Amino acid sequence: MVRNSCDKDSDGKTKNTHFSEMLALAKKRGIISEAVVMDAWYSSLDNLKSIRSHGWVWVTTLRKNRIVNHNKQLNKLDISEKGTPIHLRGYGWVTVFKFTAKNHSNKQR
């Protein structure tokens, strides 16, 4: 049986630890990134801060129930077509955008 190198059972590391290590390795190898693009599954506060520590920007989806602007859920805000600045608790100010997918479901980015 071959084990996945990102398998917590085999190395004891979480997905977020692997994510941070991959960022550090990319930086060490001299990769110049315009942006780190990821799924909401990786949008933890620690991961966002890790990306920022490398001097990179990020693009991700945020879960609709994410608490922003000190006490509001993201999905309760009116998001402008041109983007809306919001405050992510523990991180700082970012701009979010809303788009409508082909199936007409609204997503926050």
C-alpha positions as CSV (number, residue, x, y, z in Angstrom):
1,M,0.0,0.0,0.0
2,V,1.4,3.4,-1.0
3,R,0.7,6.2,1.5
4,N,-0.1,9.8,0.4
5,S,2.6,12.2,1.5
6,C,-0.2,14.5,2.8
7,D,-1.7,11.8,5.0
8,K,-2.0,12.9,8.6
9,D,-1.9,9.2,9.7
10,S,1.5,8.7,8.1
11,D,3.3,12.0,9.0
12,G,1.1,13.6,11.7
13,K,0.8,16.9,9.8
14,T,-2.4,18.7,9.1
15,K,-3.5,20.0,5.7
16,N,-2.6,23.5,6.9
17,T,0.9,22.4,7.9
18,H,1.4,20.9,4.5
19,F,0.1,24.1,2.9
20,S,2.5,26.3,4.9
21,E,5.4,24.0,4.1
22,M,4.6,24.0,0.3
23,L,4.5,27.8,0.4
24,A,7.9,28.0,2.2
25,L,9.4,25.5,-0.4
26,A,8.0,27.5,-3.3
27,K,9.6,30.7,-1.8
28,K,12.9,28.9,-1.2
29,R,12.9,27.7,-4.8
30,G,12.5,31.3,-6.0
31,I,9.0,31.0,-7.3
32,I,7.6,34.5,-7.9
33,S,3.9,34.4,-7.5
34,E,1.4,37.0,-8.6
35,A,-1.2,35.3,-6.4
36,V,-1.8,32.2,-4.5
37,V,-5.2,30.8,-5.6
38,M,-6.9,28.2,-3.4
39,D,-10.2,26.7,-2.4
40,A,-12.0,27.9,0.7
41,W,-10.8,24.7,2.5
42,Y,-7.4,26.4,2.7
43,S,-8.6,29.9,3.7
44,S,-7.9,29.6,7.4
45,L,-6.5,32.6,9.1
46,D,-3.1,31.0,9.6
47,N,-2.8,30.1,5.9
48,L,-3.8,33.7,4.8
49,K,-1.2,35.1,7.2
50,S,1.4,32.6,5.9
51,I,0.8,33.7,2.3
52,R,1.1,37.4,3.4
53,S,4.4,36.6,5.3
54,H,5.9,35.6,1.9
55,G,4.9,38.9,0.4
56,W,2.3,37.3,-1.8
57,V,-1.4,38.0,-2.3
58,W,-4.2,35.4,-2.3
59,V,-7.4,34.7,-4.1
60,T,-10.0,32.4,-2.5
61,T,-13.6,31.8,-1.8
62,L,-14.7,32.6,1.8
63,R,-17.4,30.6,3.5
64,K,-20.7,32.6,3.6
65,N,-20.8,32.4,7.4
66,R,-17.3,33.8,7.9
67,I,-17.4,36.6,10.5
68,V,-16.3,39.9,9.1
69,N,-16.5,43.6,10.1
70,H,-16.2,42.5,13.7
71,N,-19.6,40.8,14.1
72,K,-21.4,40.1,10.8
73,Q,-21.6,37.1,8.6
74,L,-20.2,37.6,5.1
75,N,-23.5,36.6,3.4
76,K,-25.4,39.3,5.3
77,L,-23.4,42.1,3.6
78,D,-24.3,44.0,0.4
79,I,-21.3,43.4,-1.9
80,S,-20.8,45.9,-4.6
81,E,-20.1,44.8,-8.2
82,K,-16.8,46.6,-8.0
83,G,-15.9,44.9,-4.7
84,T,-16.4,45.8,-1.1
85,P,-13.6,46.3,1.6
86,I,-14.3,44.1,4.7
87,H,-12.3,43.4,7.8
88,L,-11.4,39.8,8.4
89,R,-11.0,39.2,12.2
90,G,-7.4,38.5,13.0
91,Y,-6.1,39.4,9.6
92,G,-7.1,42.9,8.5
93,W,-8.8,44.6,5.5
94,V,-9.4,42.8,2.3
95,T,-11.7,43.4,-0.7
96,V,-14.4,40.8,-1.5
97,F,-16.3,40.4,-4.8
98,K,-19.5,38.7,-5.5
99,F,-20.2,36.8,-8.8
100,T,-23.1,34.8,-10.1
101,A,-22.2,31.4,-11.4
102,K,-23.8,30.0,-14.6
103,N,-26.3,28.1,-12.4
104,H,-27.2,31.5,-10.9
105,S,-25.9,30.7,-7.4
106,N,-24.2,33.6,-5.7
107,K,-20.6,33.2,-4.5
108,Q,-18.5,35.5,-2.4
109,R,-14.8,35.9,-3.4
